Every structure is written in C-alpha cells, then in structure tokens.
C-alpha cells in the first residue's frame, strides 16, 4: 500500500528592503547672539579705558585743588582751558610767519621726524644686520657705536649746524643720530640669536645671500627690530622737541620756547599735552605694525 506523497510548501518570508541611509546632519556651533558679542566687546573696552580715565580725573582734581590757591606759580586746569580755548578750537589758523595754529607746528615737527626716523630705520637695520652677521664687523663697529650712542642729542646740534648751515637738515640729523642706535643694537642682537637650525636649513636648500636675508634673517629677527624701532620713534620725538627750541622756526618745540618767553604757561601745558598724545600714538603705530609683520610675536 503506497503512502501518498506529502507535498511540502515552503513559504517565502518577505525581507524588508534595507533602510535608507540616514542623512548626515552637520552640527554647526551655535553663534552667540549679537547683543552678547557687543556686550563682551564693550566690557573689554571699558576694562582698558576706564582705569586710565579714573586716574586722569583724579590727577586733574588734585592739580585743580593745589594750583587754584593764591600764590600758585602754575595755573589750574580750569585756567589752562580758559587761556587756550582759542588754540584748541582753531588749530588751523595761519597769520604768516611763526604765528600759526598748533596743527601747523605739530605737522612741521612730524615732517622732520618722518625724514630723520626713516633714514635711521634704513641705516639702523642695515648696520645692525652687518654687525650681527659678521664677527669682524661686530668687533670693529660695536665699540664705536657704544661710545657714540652715549652722546646727548643736543650735543650734536652745534656740530650739525656748523656742517649744514641750516636748521632744517640739522634737526633731521639730530633725529637720525639719536634714534639710530637702538635700532642698530636690537637688530644686531636679533640677527645673532637666529637659531642654528634655520641656518642649517638655508645651507641645505642652498639659499643665496638675498634669499637668506629675506626669508630667514628678517622674519627671525623682526621682533628684535621692532623693539628697536619703537625705542627709536620715542627718541626721535623727544629729540625734535628739544632741537626745535634752539633752531627756531615753525615746530612744536619752538612753540613751547616762544610761549615760555612770552610767559604763557597755559600754552606750554597745552603743547606738552599734545606732545605726549602724539608720542603715544606714534609708539602704538609702530607696535601695531610690528604685530602685523611678526604675526603677534613682537612685544606689544
């Protein structure tokens, strides 16, 4: 007796298709609200500006209290402003000769500083590079530089007047001879402190002298150079004010000396204020330029 054949049915199980790949979500950092950014900037600015303003205000109050008493030889701030109000409000007047506003006196002084300081920067970096790179140059020139840099700026003025026989180039020479020494010395120190690894790499890639100067020496020594340049600009501004007192003509130094001869003490105080502000601005300009050139490695 035959058994009936059993038919086996295999049911196919449906397999769901693979799930689609989930989209990649890029997480961008959450930007701070604009109000918070402005608030942070205002806080940082206030932290830098408010303390000096408080100190200046306290000094003005003390100055006013001390000098407003009878018999004081110096005027208080209130009298200085009253006496120099016209000079402050109208710095551009020009009545001919030396009767000019403070703008013209300051611009004449700045022009002399620009000439003398530019020459000092070029000569100082060149001589500093020579002294720092060459042992023989250092032995021969460094003692001479150390002697000449100790001579006071005004001591050079009679010699320059005898040589140039004119006040303008004499003042420029005094600025040059005063500001060139820190540039030479700091540049030479920077060149001598170039790491030996940099020199080895330059020798391996066979840089020529010009490429070595522009690609190795200048970038490596730039922080030192700008330190010297900052010192030099301060000395330049100091020297021109002193020199102009003696050579005469239009300039902030002569303005101060003329105000002294006329017993205008308030005008002297105003001029000194402008001298200090411009000196500060010049220093900040050189420091900012150094920060840009050296990418933040120069002293600020």
C-alpha positions as CSV (number, residue, x, y, z in Angstrom):
1,X,0.0,0.0,0.0
2,X,1.6,3.1,-1.1
3,X,1.7,6.1,1.0
4,X,0.5,9.3,-0.6
5,X,3.4,11.8,-1.3
6,X,3.5,14.7,1.1
7,X,3.9,17.9,-0.6
8,X,6.0,20.4,1.3
9,X,5.4,24.0,0.7
10,X,7.9,26.5,1.6
11,X,6.5,29.9,2.1
12,X,8.9,32.7,1.3
13,X,9.4,35.2,4.1
14,X,9.4,38.7,2.8
15,X,12.6,40.6,3.9
16,X,12.1,44.3,4.2
17,X,14.4,46.3,2.0
18,X,17.4,47.9,3.6
19,X,16.6,51.1,5.4
20,X,17.7,54.2,3.5
21,X,20.9,55.8,4.9
22,X,20.1,58.5,7.4
23,X,21.1,61.9,6.2
24,X,24.3,63.3,7.8
25,X,23.5,66.3,9.9
26,X,26.3,68.8,10.3
27,X,26.3,70.4,13.7
28,X,27.3,74.0,13.4
29,X,28.4,75.7,16.5
30,X,25.8,78.0,17.9
31,X,26.7,81.6,17.3
32,X,26.5,83.9,20.2
33,X,23.7,86.5,19.9
34,X,24.8,89.8,18.6
35,X,23.8,91.5,21.8
36,X,26.2,89.3,23.8
37,X,29.0,89.9,21.4
38,X,28.6,93.7,21.7
39,X,28.3,93.4,25.4
40,X,31.6,91.5,25.6
41,X,33.4,94.0,23.4
42,X,32.0,96.9,25.5
43,X,33.2,95.1,28.6
44,X,36.7,94.6,27.2
45,X,36.9,98.2,26.0
46,X,35.8,99.5,29.4
47,X,38.4,97.4,31.2
48,X,41.1,99.2,29.2
49,X,39.7,102.7,29.0
50,X,38.0,103.3,32.4
51,X,41.0,102.8,34.7
52,X,43.2,105.4,32.8
53,X,40.2,107.8,32.8
54,X,39.8,107.5,36.5
55,X,43.5,108.1,37.2
56,X,43.4,111.2,34.9
57,X,40.3,112.5,36.5
58,X,41.9,112.2,40.0
59,X,45.1,113.9,38.8
60,X,43.1,116.8,37.4
61,X,41.2,117.2,40.7
62,X,44.4,117.2,42.7
63,X,46.0,119.6,40.3
64,X,43.0,121.9,40.4
65,X,42.9,121.9,44.2
66,X,46.7,122.5,44.6
67,X,47.1,125.2,41.9
68,X,43.9,127.2,42.4
69,X,45.2,128.6,45.7
70,X,46.5,132.1,45.8
71,X,50.2,132.5,45.1
72,X,50.5,129.3,43.0
73,X,53.0,129.5,40.2
74,X,51.2,127.1,37.9
75,X,47.7,127.6,36.5
76,X,44.9,125.1,37.4
77,X,43.3,123.0,34.6
78,X,40.3,125.3,34.5
79,X,42.5,128.3,33.8
80,X,44.6,126.4,31.2
81,X,41.4,125.6,29.3
82,X,40.2,129.2,29.5
83,X,43.5,130.6,28.3
84,X,44.0,128.2,25.5
85,X,40.4,127.8,24.3
86,X,41.1,129.6,21.0
87,X,44.1,127.4,20.3
88,X,42.1,124.3,21.0
89,X,39.1,125.3,18.9
90,X,41.0,126.8,16.0
91,X,44.3,124.9,15.4
92,X,44.4,125.7,11.7
93,X,44.8,129.5,11.7
94,X,47.8,130.9,9.8
95,X,48.7,134.5,10.1
96,X,52.0,134.2,8.4
97,X,55.5,133.7,9.8
98,X,55.5,131.8,13.1
99,X,52.0,133.0,14.1
100,X,50.3,129.7,13.3
101,X,47.9,127.2,14.9
102,X,49.1,124.2,16.7
103,X,48.3,122.0,13.7
104,X,51.0,123.6,11.6
105,X,53.6,123.4,14.4
106,X,52.9,119.8,15.0
107,X,52.8,118.9,11.3
108,X,56.2,120.6,10.8
109,X,57.7,118.6,13.7
110,X,56.2,115.4,12.4
111,X,57.6,116.0,9.0
112,X,61.1,116.4,10.4
113,X,60.6,113.2,12.5
114,X,59.5,111.3,9.4
115,X,62.6,112.2,7.4
116,X,65.1,111.6,10.2
117,X,63.4,108.4,11.5
118,X,63.1,106.9,8.1
119,X,66.8,107.4,7.5
120,X,67.6,105.9,10.9
121,X,65.4,102.9,10.3
122,X,67.1,102.1,6.9
123,X,70.6,102.7,8.2
124,X,70.0,101.0,11.5
125,X,68.6,97.8,10.1
126,X,71.4,97.6,7.5
127,X,74.2,98.3,10.0
128,X,72.6,96.0,12.6
129,X,72.4,93.2,10.1
130,X,76.1,93.7,9.2
131,X,77.2,93.7,12.9
132,X,75.0,90.8,13.8
133,X,76.1,88.6,10.8
134,X,79.8,89.4,10.7
135,X,82.1,88.8,13.7
136,X,84.7,91.2,12.3
137,X,82.1,94.0,11.8
138,X,81.0,93.5,15.4
139,X,84.5,93.7,16.7
140,X,85.2,96.8,14.7
141,X,82.0,98.8,14.9
142,X,80.3,97.8,18.2
143,X,82.8,99.7,20.4
144,X,82.3,102.8,18.2
145,X,78.6,102.5,18.4
146,X,78.7,102.1,22.2
147,X,80.7,105.3,22.5
148,X,78.6,107.4,20.1
149,X,75.2,106.4,21.5
150,X,76.0,107.9,24.9
151,X,76.4,111.4,23.4
152,X,73.3,113.5,24.3
153,X,71.1,114.5,21.3
154,X,71.5,118.3,21.8
155,X,75.3,117.9,21.9
156,X,75.1,117.0,18.2
157,X,73.2,120.2,17.2
158,X,76.1,122.7,17.1
159,X,78.1,120.3,15.0
160,X,75.2,119.7,12.6
161,X,74.6,123.5,12.3
162,X,78.2,124.0,11.5
163,X,78.1,121.3,8.9
164,X,74.8,122.0,7.2
165,X,74.4,125.7,8.0
166,X,70.7,125.4,8.1
167,X,68.2,124.5,10.8
168,X,66.1,122.0,8.8
169,X,68.7,119.4,7.9
170,X,70.4,120.0,11.3
171,X,67.2,119.0,13.1
172,X,66.8,115.9,10.8
173,X,70.4,114.9,11.5
174,X,69.8,115.2,15.3
175,X,66.7,112.9,14.9
176,X,68.7,110.4,12.9
177,X,71.7,110.3,15.2
178,X,69.5,110.0,18.3
179,X,67.2,107.2,17.1
180,X,69.6,105.0,15.0
181,X,71.5,103.4,17.9
182,X,68.7,101.3,19.5
183,X,67.7,100.1,16.0
184,X,71.3,99.0,15.3
185,X,71.8,97.3,18.6
186,X,68.4,95.4,18.7
187,X,68.8,94.4,15.1
188,X,72.3,93.0,15.7
189,X,71.0,91.1,18.8
190,X,68.2,89.6,16.7
191,X,70.5,88.5,13.9
192,X,72.9,86.9,16.4
193,X,70.0,85.0,18.0
194,X,68.8,83.3,14.8
195,X,68.6,79.6,15.7
196,X,71.3,77.5,14.1
197,X,68.7,75.1,12.7
198,X,67.5,77.9,10.5
199,X,71.0,78.5,9.1
200,X,71.4,74.7,8.6
201,X,68.2,74.5,6.6
202,X,69.3,77.5,4.5
203,X,72.5,75.8,3.7
204,X,70.8,72.6,2.7
205,X,68.4,74.3,0.3
206,X,71.2,76.5,-0.9
207,X,69.7,79.9,-0.4
208,X,71.6,82.7,-1.9
209,X,72.5,85.7,0.3
210,X,69.5,87.7,-0.8
211,X,67.1,84.8,-0.2
212,X,68.7,84.1,3.2
213,X,68.3,87.8,4.2
214,X,64.6,88.0,3.1
215,X,63.4,84.5,4.1
216,X,65.5,83.7,7.2
217,X,67.1,86.8,8.7
218,X,64.3,89.3,8.5
219,X,61.5,87.1,9.8
220,X,63.6,85.6,12.6
221,X,65.0,89.0,13.8
222,X,61.8,91.1,13.2
223,X,60.7,91.1,16.8
224,X,64.0,92.5,17.9
225,X,64.0,95.0,15.0
226,X,60.6,96.4,16.0
227,X,61.7,96.7,19.6
228,X,64.5,98.9,18.4
229,X,62.1,100.8,16.1
230,X,59.7,101.5,19.0
231,X,62.5,102.9,21.1
232,X,63.8,104.9,18.2
233,X,60.5,106.6,17.4
234,X,60.2,107.7,21.1
235,X,63.7,109.1,21.0
236,X,63.0,110.8,17.7
237,X,60.0,112.7,19.0
238,X,62.0,113.6,22.2
239,X,64.9,114.9,20.2
240,X,62.9,117.1,17.7
241,X,61.1,118.9,20.5
242,X,64.4,119.7,22.2
243,X,66.2,120.6,18.9
244,X,63.4,123.0,17.7
245,X,63.8,125.0,20.9
246,X,67.2,126.0,19.6
247,X,66.9,126.2,15.9
248,X,63.6,128.2,15.9
249,X,61.1,128.4,13.1
250,X,57.8,126.5,12.9
251,X,57.6,123.5,15.2
252,X,56.1,122.4,18.5
253,X,59.5,122.8,20.2
254,X,59.8,126.4,19.2
255,X,56.2,127.0,20.1
256,X,56.9,125.9,23.7
257,X,60.0,128.0,23.9
258,X,58.2,131.1,22.4
259,X,55.4,130.6,24.9
260,X,57.9,130.5,27.8
261,X,59.5,133.7,26.6
262,X,56.0,135.3,26.5
263,X,55.1,133.9,29.9
264,X,52.2,131.9,28.5
265,X,52.3,129.0,30.9
266,X,48.9,127.7,29.9
267,X,50.1,127.4,26.2
268,X,53.1,125.4,27.4
269,X,50.9,122.9,29.3
270,X,48.6,122.5,26.2
271,X,51.6,121.9,23.9
272,X,53.0,119.3,26.4
273,X,49.7,117.5,26.3
274,X,49.7,117.4,22.5
275,X,53.4,116.2,22.6
276,X,52.5,113.4,24.9
277,X,49.4,112.3,23.0
278,X,51.3,112.2,19.6
279,X,54.2,110.4,21.2
280,X,51.8,107.7,22.4
281,X,50.1,107.4,19.0
282,X,53.5,107.1,17.3
283,X,54.5,104.3,19.6
284,X,51.2,102.5,19.1
285,X,51.5,102.7,15.4
286,X,55.0,101.1,15.4
287,X,53.8,98.5,17.8
288,X,50.8,97.7,15.7
289,X,52.9,97.5,12.5
290,X,55.3,95.1,14.3
291,X,52.4,92.9,15.5
292,X,51.2,92.6,11.9
293,X,54.6,92.0,10.4
294,X,55.7,89.5,13.0
295,X,52.3,87.9,13.4
296,X,52.0,88.7,17.0
297,X,55.5,87.8,18.2
298,X,56.7,91.4,18.6
299,X,56.4,93.0,22.0
300,X,53.2,95.0,22.3
